[in-house]
Structure formats: structure tokens, C-alpha cells
Amino acid sequence: MTFIVGTGPTELHAHIDLDHRIAATSQHGSTPAVTVLDVTCSDGHWAVLATLNTGTKDREPR
């Protein structure tokens, strides 16, 4: 499990940044399990904290 943070001037931009960071760290052909833990705003700057799990042992069957 990896913690990953997306940031931006709006909540939408923070989520988009999170998506880009997930895509950059994921292996080609794998779909990681992502869980958003928190969304926060401080002084007009947004952050999204999520966990990224690329292993299959902790995943529920689809």
C-alpha cells in the first residue's frame, strides 16, 4: 500500500492531479485499488490523500 497526494487550486484540480500521479506510478496494464482517505482545503489550496494498492491479495473479487 502506498499513500499518494494530489494537490491543486480547486478540489477538481486536486483530484485530476491525483489521477495523473496514480497513472504515473502504476504499472502498465494493472489497475490499482485506490481509496480516498481525506480531502482538505487550507488557505485556498486543496489536497486529496489516498491509498494506492497494486497488490491483488487484499482486493475483493470483482
ABEGO torsion letter per residue (X at the ends): XBBBBBBEABAAAAAAAAAAAAAAABBBGBBBBBBBABBBBBGGBBBBBBBBBABAAABBBX
